[in-house]
Amino acid sequence: MDNIFNMRDFIGAAEGDKDHMLGKFLYFSLANLLVEKDALAKLCEDLDIPYSGGKRLSVSDAFRSATGDIQERIPVTRMGESHIYLAYCRDNKRTSDILSRELVKETLNQRTNQYEKLANISYDKRDGSFRCENLVLDDVVDVRKCCRQAEELFELYQRCANRKQVEGICANFLRSIEATKLSINGYLYFVPRTFIEKVDTFEEFIGLLSGLNQKEAPLMVNSFYIIDDEKQRGKMTEEFYAAVRKEIAEYQERADYFIQPGCQSPAVLERWALKIQGLEERKRHYEQVLRRELDGLDDEFGTLKFMGQELQNRAKDIRFQKAA
């Protein structure tokens, strides 16, 4: 087969017949991401990807993120001497109503680094005012520029989705196509051949998302086919066990949380019962793809199935009592 790609124990191909492939190896990056929520919602709608934009970022988080982005490294050579200056924001005294940080200049390459306060940057929750006060003009750091940048970023962070929010959208979509997160660090997934076409949709999503990113860092995405042979089926079985074992533990913990105190919301109980059923269905699907019985987690699945039935029974009892 042409275009063979080897990565440790994974054997992949750039092209191939879907019927002779196990699935696809998908990897992508979301580093330093900030995108307008309206544009993100439109992109998700165009590609039929469920959008979960979440609520507006809190002013506290937006303020900390905006001021945290103020970081400048300024090398200066004068009279034959070189110095490196850093300009950034650090924590300052705050109250329940006022968020406050201070802009400082740090001089490096000294026996003891020197710190100079250049401005106070604050946000008053009571009247919604963003202020830059006590400015000290400096011949190295453009203090006014830093303050303007902080205010602009503060507004941007409030109307944009950050990496964590986009991670949620990606995770929900990948879960819908039964992708298994690989144990290798990073955003690396195995997508079974049943959903190979959806990988193209996801790659288009990340590519277009990169164009909407308010940060300068590009987003990366790529995929390749995993050849269907005994060795690769064995490797994917190991990865499936590693990933699902974590999910089972999480589901058991959540189910126990709702069972022990006696959760009185049938909708919540039914939602988690359906999540457990979905995990069982995913296991059965992977058994077909990998052509083997995935019985290595039978005990864990047995316990989880029992807890799922308990959640369903409790939900029925609560609905019956409310209807009586």
Beta strands, then each sheet from edge to edge (+ up, - down):
strand 1: 4-7
strand 2: 10-13
strand 3: 21-28
strand 4: 34-36
strand 5: 71-78
strand 6: 81-91
strand 7: 98-107
strand 8: 114-124
strand 9: 129-133
strand 10: 160-162
strand 11: 180-181
strand 12: 187-192
strand 13: 221-227
sheet 1: 1+ 2- 13+ 3- 12+ 11-
sheet 2: 4+ 10-
sheet 3: 5+ 6- 7+ 8- 9+
end
